[in-house]
């Protein structure tokens, strides 16, 4: 278990060095984002309000946990798995589930990106909210893969923090990792009073990547690639952070058993 934890810590260190290159590559496109049509920005503003509902009560982006558990049962060739059953699985089995869910969502995102890329700028407004919704559902399926219930507000906040981690700078990534590692998740909701800023940053972080998708026909290829990459990135972050939570909880349980 300690060996698995070291792998995650190595991944965390690698993430802290990625922001510089992301920021450098984003510079030429920062100005271009300002000329993005107003109707797209208005669509995203509406989406932000919907995400607020997701944090509060799940809203339309709350995935069907029963359906996710059914998929997990088929994947592991087990009958009627519950969250409690999944909590007893090995870390390797949990990883297998999470990876399967992420890969399936990547395929959906790729198809969507190619489809909306045909129409260029006119269909981009459809693609952006779709990908954001797909991102949230991917994280929920990853949560279930490690035995956590997406229906709990604490988990929805955790998922928002995963998204924030994706677009944070080095200092931000470190702060989020420390916060989540030190068991401060119950305090996260109050810290997300500025959740709108979180999602505005998320939008701006990958919004430039969508600019090439505004070109009709050619946008098919770029749209498919960007969407697949976006879900892959958030899937990796969600998997690592939820995996770490489960490992730390098991280590704590082992420690308590030894002391009792």
C-alpha positions, -999 to +999 in steps of 0.1 A: +000+000+000+028+024+008+044+016-026+012+026-043+011+058-023+046+067-035+035+063-071+008+089-065+031+113-048+055+110-078+026+119-101+017+149-079+052+162-082+051+159-120+018+178-121+034+208-104+058+213-132+033+212-160+017+246-155+047+266-169+044+250-203+006+252-203+009+289-195+036+295-222+016+277-249-016+296-239-001+331-243-007+335-281-043+325-276-051+347-247-060+376-270-079+354-293-102+343-265-113+379-262-128+378-297-148+347-290-184+355-299-206+369-271-232+341-275-207+315-265-197+334-234-234+338-225-239+301-230-210+295-205-224+320-180-257+301-180-237+269-176-220+283-145-254+289-129-263+252-136-230+241-120-240+260-088-271+238-087-249+207-091-228+217-061-259+223-040-281+194-050-267+175-080-289+192-106-290+178-141-254+167-140-258+141-112-251+107-127-273+077-120-253+058-093-274+027-097-266+026-134-229+031-127-229+003-102-246-019-128-218-012-153-192-019-126-209-053-119-207-062-156-171-051-158-160-072-129-184-100-137-201-097-103-237-096-094-254-064-080-224-047-066-230-020-040-207+009-029-199-012+002-189-041-020-166-018-041-150-005-010-138-040-003-122-044-037-084-044-042-069-011-054-060-028-087-097-037-093-107-001-085-082+012-109-095-012-136-130+002-131-120+038-131-099+034-163-128+016-180-152+044-172-127+071-183-120+054-216-157+050-224-163+087-217-133+096-238-149+078-268-182+098-262-162+130-260-143+122-292-174+116-312-191+147-299-160+168-307-159+155-342-196+160-347-197+196-335-165+203-353-183+200-386-202+232-381-173+252-366-183+282-345-220+276-349-219+243-331-192+252-306-217+265-282-232+230-280-199+213-275-186+234-245-215+226-221-215+190-233-178+185-224-182+202-190-212+180-182-192+149-194-163+160-172-186+160-141-201+126-150-166+111-156-156+122-121-187+108-106-180+074-122-144+075-109-158+083-075-180+052-076-150+031-088-133+038-055-164+034-033-175+070-029-211+082-033-216+111-058-249+119-042-231+133-012-224+170-014-189+165+000-181+144-030-195+169-055-173+196-038-143+172-041-150+169-079-150+206-083-117+207-065-104+181-090-115+205-118-098+234-101-066+214-098-066+209-135-064+246-142-045+258-112-009+271-111+019+254-091+009+272-059-027+264-064-020+227-071+001+224-040-026+241-019-054+218-032-033+187-026-025+197+010-061+206+016-074+173+003-046+152+018-051+167+053-087+157+055-101+192+051-127+183+025-155+191+049-143+227+048-141+229+010-177+241+005-172+274+023-139+278+005-158+274-028-178+306-022-159+318-052-168+287-073-177+310-102-140+320-104-131+283-104-152+275-135-143+307-152-106+297-148-115+262-160-132+277-191-103+301-199-077+273-194-089+252-222-111+277-241-081+285-264-079+249-274-114+251-288-106+281-310-093+258-338-126+239-336-143+271-349-130+262-384-157+242-402-148+207-413-111+210-401-127+215-366-137+178-367-102+166-362-092+192-336-125+189-318-122+151-315-087+154-302-093+182-277-124+166-262-107+132-258-077+149-242-099+170-218-117+139-205-084+120-203-068+147-182-096+151-158-100+113-156-063+110-146-066+136-119-098+122-105-084+087-105-052+097-087-069+119-061-096+094-053-071+065-054-050+084-028-080+089-006-088+052-006-052+042+001-048+067+030-081+055+045-069+019+043-036+027+059-054+045+087-076+015+092-046-008+094-030+015+119-061+015+141-063-023+140-027-026+151-032-002+180-064-019+192 
